[in-house]
């Protein structure tokens, strides 16, 4: 069993300055020793990374974003209205084109011809197939 790990060694452990064997031994020891694990958590809490951001970084960044014109609501609303109007004009233009070219009349004619054809319902098709199977079975029994 390993003695308790000093704080200086845990600092080196956190920065991976130890050999792989030492790192492994400390890994194992930390899983079994509550006192060393508590000290390890303390070291991590006080651990600072070089070149880390300042405490006010997030607040300053949010403030800068809010004051910039990246999210200019008036400009976004104008662009949205412009796109909507563009879609309406496109739809109106296509409607006029299809109307004057006779495409709508052809579609109406095709759909009305299709509607005239007799369609057999699914339940009627199922009944017909069942009757056919029963007739076949009856014929086989009579043979």
C-alpha positions as CSV (number, residue, x, y, z in Angstrom):
1,X,0.0,0.0,0.0
2,X,1.2,3.5,-0.9
3,X,1.6,6.3,1.7
4,X,-0.5,9.4,1.3
5,X,0.4,11.5,-1.8
6,X,1.8,14.9,-1.0
7,X,0.2,18.0,-2.6
8,X,3.2,18.8,-4.8
9,X,3.1,15.3,-6.4
10,X,-0.6,15.7,-7.0
11,X,0.1,19.0,-8.8
12,X,2.6,17.2,-11.0
13,X,0.0,14.4,-11.5
14,X,-2.5,17.0,-12.7
15,X,-0.1,18.4,-15.3
16,X,1.1,15.0,-16.4
17,X,4.7,15.7,-15.4
18,X,5.1,12.2,-13.9
19,X,6.1,9.0,-15.6
20,X,3.4,6.7,-16.9
21,X,4.1,4.2,-14.1
22,X,3.8,6.9,-11.4
23,X,0.6,8.2,-13.0
24,X,-0.8,4.7,-12.9
25,X,0.1,4.1,-9.3
26,X,-1.5,7.4,-8.3
27,X,-4.6,6.6,-10.4
28,X,-5.0,3.3,-8.5
29,X,-4.2,4.9,-5.1
30,X,-6.8,7.7,-5.6
31,X,-9.5,5.1,-6.2
32,X,-8.8,3.5,-2.8
33,X,-7.7,6.4,-0.5
34,X,-10.4,8.9,0.4
35,X,-8.0,11.3,2.1
36,X,-5.8,11.5,-1.0
37,X,-8.8,11.8,-3.3
38,X,-10.1,14.7,-1.2
39,X,-6.7,16.4,-1.5
40,X,-6.7,15.7,-5.2
41,X,-10.1,17.4,-5.6
42,X,-8.8,20.4,-3.7
43,X,-5.8,20.6,-6.0
44,X,-8.1,20.5,-9.0
45,X,-10.3,23.3,-7.6
46,X,-7.2,25.5,-7.1
47,X,-5.7,24.4,-10.4
48,X,-5.3,27.2,-13.0
49,X,-4.5,26.7,-16.6
50,X,-2.0,29.0,-18.2
51,X,-3.5,31.4,-20.7
52,X,-6.9,30.8,-19.3
53,X,-9.6,33.5,-19.7
54,X,-10.3,36.1,-17.0
55,X,-13.2,35.9,-14.7
56,X,-14.9,38.8,-16.6
57,X,-14.4,37.3,-20.1
58,X,-17.9,35.9,-20.4
59,X,-19.6,39.1,-19.3
60,X,-17.4,41.3,-21.5
61,X,-18.1,39.0,-24.5
62,X,-21.8,39.1,-24.0
63,X,-21.8,42.8,-23.6
64,X,-19.8,43.3,-26.8
65,X,-22.2,41.0,-28.8
66,X,-25.2,42.8,-27.5
67,X,-23.8,46.2,-28.4
68,X,-22.6,45.1,-31.9
69,X,-24.8,45.3,-34.9
70,X,-24.6,41.6,-35.7
71,X,-28.1,41.0,-34.4
72,X,-29.7,44.2,-35.7
73,X,-33.4,43.3,-35.3
74,X,-34.7,46.0,-37.7
75,X,-32.4,44.8,-40.4
76,X,-33.4,41.1,-39.8
77,X,-37.1,42.1,-39.9
78,X,-36.6,44.0,-43.2
79,X,-34.8,41.0,-44.7
80,X,-37.6,38.6,-43.6
81,X,-40.3,40.8,-45.1
82,X,-38.3,41.1,-48.4
83,X,-38.0,37.3,-48.6
84,X,-41.7,36.8,-47.9
85,X,-42.7,39.3,-50.5
86,X,-40.3,37.6,-53.0
87,X,-42.0,34.3,-52.3
88,X,-45.4,35.8,-52.9
89,X,-44.4,37.4,-56.2
90,X,-42.8,34.1,-57.3
91,X,-46.0,32.1,-56.4
92,X,-48.2,34.7,-58.2
93,X,-45.9,34.6,-61.3
94,X,-46.0,30.8,-61.5
95,X,-49.8,30.8,-61.1
96,X,-50.2,33.2,-64.0
97,X,-47.8,31.3,-66.1
98,X,-49.5,28.0,-65.5
99,X,-52.9,29.5,-66.0
100,X,-52.0,31.1,-69.4
101,X,-50.1,28.0,-70.6
102,X,-53.1,25.8,-70.0
103,X,-51.3,23.6,-67.5
104,X,-54.0,23.9,-64.9
105,X,-56.7,22.8,-67.4
106,X,-54.7,19.7,-68.2
107,X,-54.3,18.8,-64.6
108,X,-58.0,19.3,-64.0
109,X,-58.8,17.1,-67.1
110,X,-56.4,14.3,-65.9
111,X,-57.8,14.3,-62.4
112,X,-61.4,14.3,-63.7
113,X,-60.7,11.4,-66.0
114,X,-59.0,9.5,-63.2
115,X,-62.0,10.1,-61.0
116,X,-64.3,8.6,-63.6
117,X,-62.5,5.2,-63.5
118,X,-64.2,2.8,-61.2
119,X,-62.1,2.1,-58.2
120,X,-62.6,-1.1,-56.1
121,X,-62.3,-0.5,-52.4
122,X,-59.7,-2.4,-50.4
123,X,-62.3,-4.2,-48.4
124,X,-64.0,-5.3,-51.6
125,X,-60.7,-6.5,-53.0
126,X,-60.1,-8.5,-49.8
127,X,-63.5,-10.1,-50.0
128,X,-63.0,-11.1,-53.6
129,X,-59.6,-12.7,-52.9
130,X,-61.1,-14.5,-49.9
131,X,-63.9,-15.8,-52.1
132,X,-61.4,-17.0,-54.7
133,X,-59.4,-18.9,-52.1
134,X,-62.5,-20.5,-50.7
135,X,-63.7,-21.5,-54.2
136,X,-60.3,-23.1,-54.8
137,X,-60.4,-25.0,-51.6
138,X,-64.0,-26.2,-52.4
139,X,-62.8,-27.4,-55.8
140,X,-59.9,-29.3,-54.3
141,X,-62.2,-31.0,-51.8
142,X,-64.6,-32.0,-54.5
143,X,-61.8,-33.8,-56.5
